[in-house]
Amino acid sequence: MKNNNRKKSSKKFFRNVFVGFFISLMFMHLCFANTASENAELSRIVHILDSLNPIINAAEIQADSTTRIKFRYDWLRKDLASIRAGLAQKINLPQIEPRVVKPLKGDFVRMGDKKL
């Protein structure tokens, strides 16, 4: 009888381990899928920003040079380039960012006590 109970408990254990492993794989896949879909959407934004350059050029050519307040197209281009660079940096980040390890500062060897 004990042997039969032991088999049932081991089956439950392996079933629980398998279910836990399967669920963790599902969540891990969702995490990477979200990153991939986010990067795809950010790439679309970069493409849209790139497509604005001809429109900005056309607007600058058609701008009235006699107006008192002039629109700064160069500032617009710099701001859009800055946004694009930030998006590109985010898209190209490694999946797992490396940690910075701080060096140890303590001296753990006492020469006077001769303890190593």
KACOR-V574699 format. One record per residue. PHI is phi in degrees with one decimal (* if undefined). D_CENTER is the distance of its C-alpha to the mean C-alpha in Angstrom with 2 decimals. Layout:
phi | d_center
PHI | D_CENTER
PHI | D_CENTER
This chain:
phi | d_center
* | 54.60
-62.9 | 52.25
-64.3 | 50.98
-66.6 | 50.21
-64.8 | 48.24
-65.4 | 46.34
-64.6 | 45.34
-65.4 | 44.21
-68.9 | 42.11
-69.6 | 40.52
-64.6 | 39.76
-62.3 | 38.14
-60.8 | 36.12
-66.3 | 34.85
-64.7 | 34.22
-64.2 | 32.16
-64.0 | 30.21
-62.9 | 29.63
-63.7 | 28.57
-62.5 | 26.19
-64.2 | 24.70
-63.6 | 24.44
-65.0 | 22.77
-64.9 | 20.16
-64.5 | 19.49
-62.5 | 19.20
-68.1 | 16.61
-64.3 | 14.56
-63.3 | 14.91
-65.0 | 13.90
-63.4 | 10.57
-70.7 | 9.81
-66.0 | 11.68
-64.7 | 9.76
-64.9 | 6.49
-66.5 | 9.19
-70.2 | 11.11
-63.4 | 8.67
-63.2 | 8.23
-64.8 | 12.00
-67.0 | 12.76
-66.1 | 11.11
-64.7 | 13.14
-62.9 | 16.09
-63.9 | 15.87
-60.5 | 15.95
-62.2 | 18.91
-65.0 | 20.60
-62.3 | 20.34
-64.8 | 21.89
-74.2 | 24.60
-77.5 | 25.59
-56.9 | 27.07
-63.6 | 30.31
-68.2 | 30.80
-64.6 | 30.44
-61.1 | 32.88
-64.9 | 35.32
-66.3 | 35.22
-67.2 | 35.88
-65.6 | 38.81
-86.2 | 40.26
-65.4 | 39.89
-78.0 | 43.25
-79.6 | 44.07
-93.4 | 46.81
-72.3 | 44.68
-71.2 | 44.72
-104.8 | 40.99
-102.1 | 38.85
-77.2 | 35.29
-90.3 | 33.09
-67.0 | 31.42
-65.6 | 30.28
-66.9 | 28.35
-60.5 | 26.78
-63.2 | 25.74
-65.2 | 24.28
-64.6 | 22.28
-65.3 | 20.95
-65.7 | 20.15
-66.0 | 18.27
-63.0 | 16.19
-62.2 | 15.68
-64.7 | 14.69
-64.9 | 12.02
-65.3 | 10.61
-63.3 | 11.09
-64.0 | 9.40
-65.3 | 6.06
-64.8 | 6.96
-89.9 | 8.18
-65.3 | 5.81
-66.5 | 7.06
-59.1 | 6.17
-118.9 | 7.97
-75.9 | 8.41
-69.2 | 12.18
-89.9 | 14.30
-90.0 | 17.11
-96.1 | 20.37
-79.4 | 23.18
-70.1 | 26.51
-75.2 | 29.37
-107.7 | 32.08
-77.2 | 34.84
-102.4 | 37.86
-95.7 | 38.56
-110.8 | 41.76
-101.1 | 45.00
-78.8 | 47.62
-68.8 | 50.45
-88.7 | 50.19
56.8 | 49.64
-103.8 | 46.87
-113.4 | 44.04
